[in-house]
């Protein structure tokens, strides 16, 4: 895991002398280098899961790299199209596709959809008929294993994403002539850090998915494995090998006999390019626990409260002091506003800034910025040494009416 490049550290240090409220910085040079490596292969068609980070600058870099786009809402669609992305490169996923939303997506030129239910199949066919077009559809399948992984996406737990193989048996594909059923979609595990475990899970999927395709008279042209590729949040956590993953995916592609293998990368594509900086308000000793209260917390970084997995944190300035365990808390009036326990220099004080890394995905747009009416965080991008503010801080009057 890389923490801060020199240009990014210098930029954050400079900003910390000008402001007293938190901000994000996205390292586009690091992002560009990473994306170039991801697209330098021919085994997998890559889609970007916009939910990870919908910032315009980020979408533009992914567009330039050749990624396609997985969107799950009208807002995400309009944001992607506003960056000049052709609607033919958009895939609509998500469990809450209503007839109204489907109609809007088709009107905007989207022709590729993941169907999560029998109702969605029917609505897609109805809207395609009304707009006189043909849609490419993948059915989302939810598989279950007794020893499956447990994580926020579901693992082997029952979720609203797709249907089980038995439930899909009720589908008669010949009843929906406006739809081309070209494949299946399966995605149940999030932030996986073991290439071997991913390969094992993927290999277990092939047989039941092939059987389902046969039962439904679907010629399995496309298999969409979703995402789930993880990045480390702890300094001693393993890092996925992209080369090992591509080798495993190539085997899955051969075993499944599909023309195209798709993946929807979010965190793995952009997570490591983002950093969040916040001032320390005070440090105190409470029941023998060192507590650090910060200007920002889950109002800008909600993920630790949802997953019990913290973003790695470091002191911005250099220090030779010994580390000790400190619990980090944000400004909200709830015990949920905790960004974890971290080893930090014991000379940390109220004049310091802390920097959280791996925040390029599931950062600000996954957070709860309106609770307690704190200021919205600034956002910056840095490329070729040039720092640019892409969103100014806003106080509560910006959104309160």
C-alpha positions as CSV (number, residue, x, y, z in Angstrom):
1,X,0.0,0.0,0.0
2,X,1.4,3.4,-0.9
3,X,0.4,6.2,1.4
4,X,1.3,9.6,0.0
5,X,3.4,10.6,-3.0
6,X,5.6,13.7,-2.4
7,X,3.4,15.9,-4.6
8,X,0.3,14.9,-2.8
9,X,1.8,15.3,0.7
10,X,3.1,18.7,-0.3
11,X,-0.3,19.7,-1.6
12,X,-2.1,18.6,1.5
13,X,0.5,20.3,3.7
14,X,0.0,23.6,1.8
15,X,-3.8,23.3,2.0
16,X,-3.6,22.6,5.8
17,X,-2.0,26.0,6.3
18,X,-4.8,27.8,4.5
19,X,-7.9,26.0,5.9
20,X,-9.3,24.7,9.2
21,X,-11.8,22.2,7.8
22,X,-11.5,18.8,6.1
23,X,-10.9,18.1,2.4
24,X,-10.3,15.4,-0.1
25,X,-7.4,15.2,-2.6
26,X,-7.4,12.7,-5.5
27,X,-4.1,11.8,-7.1
28,X,-4.9,11.6,-10.8
29,X,-1.4,10.7,-11.8
30,X,-1.5,7.6,-9.6
31,X,-5.0,6.8,-11.0
32,X,-3.9,7.1,-14.7
33,X,-0.9,4.8,-14.1
34,X,-3.1,2.2,-12.4
35,X,-5.8,2.3,-15.0
36,X,-3.3,1.8,-17.8
37,X,-2.2,-1.4,-16.2
38,X,-5.8,-2.7,-15.8
39,X,-6.7,-2.2,-19.5
40,X,-3.5,-3.7,-20.8
41,X,-5.1,-7.2,-21.2
42,X,-7.7,-8.8,-23.5
43,X,-9.4,-11.3,-21.3
44,X,-12.0,-9.1,-19.6
45,X,-14.2,-6.2,-20.6
46,X,-14.0,-3.6,-17.8
47,X,-16.8,-1.5,-16.6
48,X,-16.5,1.2,-13.9
49,X,-19.0,1.0,-11.0
50,X,-19.8,4.7,-10.7
51,X,-21.1,4.2,-7.2
52,X,-17.5,4.0,-6.0
53,X,-16.7,7.6,-6.9
54,X,-18.8,9.7,-9.4
55,X,-16.5,12.7,-9.4
56,X,-16.3,14.2,-12.9
57,X,-12.5,14.2,-13.0
58,X,-12.4,10.5,-12.0
59,X,-15.0,9.5,-14.7
60,X,-13.1,11.4,-17.3
61,X,-9.9,9.5,-16.5
62,X,-11.7,6.2,-16.7
63,X,-13.3,7.2,-20.0
64,X,-9.9,8.1,-21.4
65,X,-8.5,4.8,-20.3
66,X,-11.2,2.9,-22.2
67,X,-13.5,1.7,-19.3
68,X,-17.2,1.3,-19.9
69,X,-19.7,2.4,-17.2
70,X,-21.9,0.6,-14.8
71,X,-24.6,2.9,-13.5
72,X,-27.4,2.2,-11.0
73,X,-29.5,5.4,-10.9
74,X,-30.7,8.3,-13.1
75,X,-28.3,10.6,-11.3
76,X,-25.3,8.4,-12.1
77,X,-26.4,8.0,-15.7
78,X,-26.7,11.8,-16.2
79,X,-23.3,12.4,-14.5
80,X,-21.6,9.9,-16.9
81,X,-23.3,11.3,-20.0
82,X,-22.4,14.8,-18.9
83,X,-18.7,13.8,-19.3
84,X,-19.3,13.0,-23.0
85,X,-19.5,9.2,-22.6
86,X,-21.6,7.5,-25.3
87,X,-24.7,5.8,-23.9
88,X,-23.7,2.6,-25.8
89,X,-21.0,2.2,-23.2
90,X,-23.4,2.2,-20.3
91,X,-24.7,-0.8,-18.4
92,X,-27.7,-0.3,-16.1
93,X,-27.5,-2.4,-12.9
94,X,-29.3,-2.1,-9.5
95,X,-32.2,-3.7,-7.7
96,X,-34.7,-0.8,-8.0
97,X,-35.2,-0.4,-11.7
98,X,-38.8,0.9,-12.0
99,X,-40.7,1.2,-15.3
100,X,-40.2,4.9,-15.1
101,X,-36.4,4.6,-14.7
102,X,-36.1,2.0,-17.4
103,X,-38.1,4.3,-19.8
104,X,-35.6,7.2,-19.0
105,X,-32.6,5.0,-19.6
106,X,-33.9,3.8,-22.9
107,X,-34.8,7.3,-24.0
108,X,-31.2,8.4,-23.1
109,X,-29.8,5.6,-25.4
110,X,-28.9,2.9,-23.0
111,X,-29.4,-0.6,-24.4
112,X,-27.7,-2.9,-22.0
113,X,-29.4,-3.9,-18.7
114,X,-29.0,-6.4,-15.9
115,X,-32.4,-7.7,-14.9
116,X,-32.8,-8.4,-11.2
117,X,-36.4,-9.9,-11.2
118,X,-39.1,-11.3,-13.3
119,X,-40.9,-8.0,-13.1
120,X,-37.9,-6.1,-14.4
121,X,-37.7,-8.5,-17.4
122,X,-41.4,-7.7,-18.2
123,X,-40.9,-4.0,-17.8
124,X,-37.8,-4.0,-19.9
125,X,-39.7,-5.8,-22.7
126,X,-42.7,-3.4,-22.4
127,X,-40.5,-0.3,-22.6
128,X,-38.5,-1.7,-25.4
129,X,-41.6,-2.3,-27.4
130,X,-42.9,1.1,-26.7
131,X,-39.7,2.7,-27.9
132,X,-39.2,0.2,-30.8
133,X,-35.8,-1.0,-29.8
134,X,-33.9,-4.2,-28.9
135,X,-32.2,-4.5,-25.5
136,X,-29.3,-6.7,-24.4
137,X,-30.2,-8.3,-21.1
138,X,-28.2,-10.2,-18.5
139,X,-30.0,-12.0,-15.7
140,X,-28.6,-11.5,-12.2
141,X,-28.2,-14.7,-10.3
142,X,-27.8,-15.1,-6.6
143,X,-26.1,-18.3,-5.5
144,X,-25.8,-19.5,-1.9
145,X,-23.1,-21.6,-0.2
146,X,-23.2,-22.7,3.5
147,X,-19.6,-21.5,4.0
148,X,-19.9,-18.3,1.9
149,X,-18.1,-15.1,2.7
150,X,-19.8,-12.6,4.9
151,X,-19.5,-9.0,3.9
152,X,-21.7,-5.9,3.2
153,X,-22.6,-7.1,-0.3
154,X,-24.1,-10.3,1.0
155,X,-21.8,-13.3,0.4
156,X,-24.0,-16.3,0.8
157,X,-26.7,-14.2,2.7
158,X,-30.1,-13.5,1.1
159,X,-30.0,-10.1,-0.6
160,X,-32.3,-8.2,-3.0
161,X,-29.8,-8.6,-5.8
162,X,-31.1,-10.9,-8.5
163,X,-32.9,-14.2,-8.0
164,X,-31.9,-17.7,-7.2
165,X,-31.6,-20.4,-10.0
166,X,-34.9,-21.9,-8.9
167,X,-36.8,-18.6,-9.1
168,X,-35.4,-17.9,-12.6
169,X,-36.9,-21.2,-13.8
170,X,-40.2,-19.4,-14.0
171,X,-38.9,-17.3,-16.9
172,X,-39.9,-18.2,-20.5
173,X,-37.4,-16.1,-22.5
174,X,-39.5,-16.6,-25.7
175,X,-42.2,-14.4,-24.2
176,X,-40.0,-11.4,-24.5
177,X,-39.1,-10.8,-28.1
178,X,-37.7,-7.3,-27.6
179,X,-35.0,-8.7,-25.3
180,X,-31.8,-10.5,-26.3
181,X,-30.9,-12.6,-23.3
182,X,-27.1,-12.8,-23.8
183,X,-25.8,-13.8,-20.4
184,X,-25.8,-14.0,-16.7
185,X,-24.5,-11.7,-13.9
186,X,-23.2,-12.8,-10.6
187,X,-21.6,-10.6,-7.9
188,X,-21.9,-11.4,-4.2
189,X,-18.5,-10.7,-2.5
190,X,-17.0,-7.3,-1.7
191,X,-13.4,-6.2,-1.0
192,X,-11.8,-9.7,-1.5
193,X,-8.0,-9.7,-0.9
194,X,-7.2,-13.3,-1.9
195,X,-6.7,-14.2,-5.6
196,X,-6.9,-17.8,-4.7
197,X,-10.2,-17.4,-2.9
198,X,-11.7,-15.3,-5.7
199,X,-10.6,-18.0,-8.3
200,X,-12.2,-20.7,-6.1
201,X,-15.5,-18.8,-5.8
202,X,-15.6,-18.0,-9.5
203,X,-14.9,-21.6,-10.4
204,X,-17.8,-22.8,-8.3
205,X,-20.2,-20.5,-10.2
206,X,-19.5,-22.0,-13.6
207,X,-21.5,-25.2,-13.4
208,X,-24.7,-23.8,-11.9
209,X,-24.7,-20.8,-14.3
210,X,-24.2,-23.1,-17.3
211,X,-27.1,-25.3,-16.1
212,X,-29.4,-22.3,-15.6
213,X,-28.5,-20.9,-19.1
214,X,-29.3,-24.4,-20.6
215,X,-32.6,-24.6,-18.6
216,X,-33.7,-21.2,-19.9
217,X,-32.5,-21.8,-23.5
218,X,-30.0,-18.9,-23.2
219,X,-26.9,-19.1,-25.4
220,X,-24.4,-17.9,-22.8
221,X,-22.4,-15.3,-24.6
222,X,-21.5,-13.1,-21.6
223,X,-20.7,-13.8,-18.0
224,X,-20.5,-10.8,-15.8
225,X,-18.6,-11.4,-12.5
226,X,-19.3,-8.0,-11.1
227,X,-16.5,-6.6,-8.9
228,X,-15.4,-7.5,-5.4
229,X,-11.7,-7.0,-6.0
230,X,-10.3,-5.5,-2.8
231,X,-7.7,-3.1,-1.7
232,X,-5.9,-3.2,1.7
233,X,-7.0,-1.0,4.5
234,X,-4.5,-2.3,7.0
235,X,-0.7,-1.8,6.5
236,X,-0.1,-5.6,6.9
237,X,-3.0,-6.7,4.7
238,X,-2.3,-8.6,1.4
239,X,-2.5,-7.0,-2.0
240,X,-4.2,-8.6,-4.9
241,X,-2.0,-9.6,-7.9
242,X,-3.6,-8.3,-11.1
243,X,-1.6,-10.8,-13.2
244,X,-2.8,-13.7,-11.0
245,X,-6.4,-12.5,-11.3
246,X,-6.2,-12.2,-15.1
247,X,-4.8,-15.7,-15.3
248,X,-7.7,-17.0,-13.1
249,X,-10.2,-15.1,-15.2
250,X,-8.8,-16.5,-18.4
251,X,-9.4,-20.0,-17.1
252,X,-13.0,-19.1,-16.0
253,X,-13.7,-17.7,-19.4
254,X,-12.5,-20.9,-21.1
255,X,-14.3,-23.2,-18.6
256,X,-17.6,-21.2,-19.0
257,X,-17.2,-21.1,-22.8
258,X,-18.3,-17.5,-23.1
259,X,-17.4,-15.0,-25.8
260,X,-17.0,-12.2,-23.3
261,X,-16.2,-12.0,-19.6
262,X,-17.2,-8.7,-17.9
263,X,-16.1,-7.2,-14.6
264,X,-17.5,-4.0,-12.9
265,X,-14.6,-2.5,-10.9
266,X,-15.1,0.2,-8.4
267,X,-12.9,0.2,-5.3
268,X,-10.1,-1.7,-7.1
269,X,-10.1,0.9,-9.9
270,X,-10.0,4.1,-7.9
271,X,-9.7,3.4,-4.2
272,X,-6.0,4.0,-3.8
273,X,-6.0,7.5,-5.5
274,X,-7.9,9.3,-2.8
275,X,-6.9,10.9,0.5
276,X,-8.9,12.7,3.2
277,X,-7.3,15.3,5.5
278,X,-8.9,16.6,8.7
279,X,-7.7,18.8,11.6
280,X,-7.4,17.5,15.1
281,X,-9.6,19.4,17.5
282,X,-8.3,17.9,20.7
283,X,-6.8,14.9,22.4
284,X,-7.8,13.6,25.8
285,X,-7.4,10.7,28.1
286,X,-10.6,9.0,29.0
287,X,-10.7,5.8,31.1
288,X,-7.1,5.1,30.1
289,X,-8.0,5.4,26.4
290,X,-6.3,8.0,24.3
291,X,-9.1,9.8,22.4
292,X,-8.5,12.1,19.4
293,X,-11.5,14.3,18.4
294,X,-11.3,15.5,14.8
295,X,-13.1,18.1,12.7
296,X,-14.3,15.5,10.3
297,X,-15.6,11.9,10.8
298,X,-18.4,9.8,9.3
299,X,-20.0,12.9,7.9
300,X,-17.3,12.6,5.3
301,X,-16.1,8.9,5.7
302,X,-19.0,6.7,6.7
303,X,-17.5,3.4,5.6
304,X,-15.9,2.5,9.0
305,X,-19.2,2.7,10.8
306,X,-20.8,0.4,8.1
307,X,-18.1,-2.2,7.7
308,X,-16.1,-2.0,10.9
309,X,-13.0,-1.6,8.7
310,X,-11.1,1.6,9.0
311,X,-9.3,3.7,6.5
312,X,-5.6,3.8,7.3
313,X,-4.5,7.0,9.0
314,X,-1.2,8.8,9.4
315,X,-0.1,12.1,11.0
316,X,0.5,14.6,8.2
317,X,3.7,16.1,9.7
318,X,6.9,14.1,10.3
319,X,7.4,12.9,13.9
320,X,10.1,10.8,15.6
321,X,7.9,10.2,18.6
322,X,7.0,6.6,19.5
323,X,3.6,5.4,18.4
324,X,0.7,4.5,20.7
325,X,-2.9,3.4,20.3
326,X,-5.3,6.2,19.8
327,X,-9.1,6.1,19.1
328,X,-10.2,8.6,16.5
329,X,-13.6,10.3,16.7
330,X,-15.4,12.7,14.5
331,X,-17.6,15.7,15.4
332,X,-21.1,14.1,15.3
333,X,-23.2,13.5,18.4
334,X,-23.3,9.7,18.0
335,X,-21.0,6.9,19.1
336,X,-21.1,5.7,15.6
337,X,-18.7,8.5,14.6
338,X,-15.5,6.6,15.2
339,X,-12.8,6.1,12.5
340,X,-11.1,3.4,14.5
341,X,-8.1,2.8,16.7
342,X,-4.7,3.6,15.1
343,X,-1.1,3.6,16.1
344,X,0.0,7.3,16.0
345,X,2.9,9.3,17.3
346,X,2.4,10.2,21.0
347,X,3.2,13.8,20.5
348,X,0.0,14.3,18.4
349,X,-1.8,17.5,19.5
350,X,-4.6,19.9,18.7
351,X,-2.5,21.7,16.1
352,X,-2.1,18.6,13.9
353,X,-3.7,17.2,10.8
354,X,-4.5,13.5,10.1
355,X,-4.6,12.0,6.6
356,X,-6.6,9.0,5.7
357,X,-5.7,7.0,2.6
358,X,-7.5,4.6,0.3
359,X,-10.3,7.1,0.1
360,X,-10.7,7.2,-3.6
361,X,-13.7,4.9,-3.4
362,X,-16.7,4.9,-1.0
363,X,-15.6,8.2,0.6
364,X,-17.6,11.4,0.5
365,X,-20.6,10.2,-1.6
366,X,-21.1,7.2,0.7
367,X,-21.1,9.4,3.8
368,X,-23.8,11.3,5.8
369,X,-22.7,15.0,5.3
370,X,-25.9,16.7,6.4
371,X,-26.2,15.3,10.0
372,X,-25.5,18.1,12.5
373,X,-25.2,20.6,9.7
374,X,-21.4,20.5,9.4
375,X,-19.6,22.0,6.4
376,X,-19.4,19.9,3.2
377,X,-15.8,19.0,2.5
378,X,-13.7,20.6,-0.3
379,X,-12.5,18.3,-3.1
380,X,-9.2,18.7,-5.0
381,X,-7.5,16.8,-7.8
382,X,-3.8,16.9,-8.5
383,X,-2.3,16.0,-11.9
384,X,1.2,16.8,-13.2
385,X,1.9,18.7,-10.0
386,X,-1.1,21.0,-10.5
387,X,-3.6,21.2,-7.7
388,X,-7.2,22.1,-8.7
389,X,-10.2,22.7,-6.5
390,X,-13.2,20.9,-8.1
391,X,-15.7,21.6,-5.2
392,X,-15.5,24.4,-2.7
393,X,-16.5,23.9,0.9
394,X,-20.1,24.7,1.7
395,X,-21.7,25.5,5.0
396,X,-25.2,24.3,6.0
397,X,-26.9,27.3,4.5
398,X,-26.1,25.8,1.1
399,X,-28.6,22.9,1.5
400,X,-30.9,24.1,4.3
401,X,-34.1,25.8,3.3
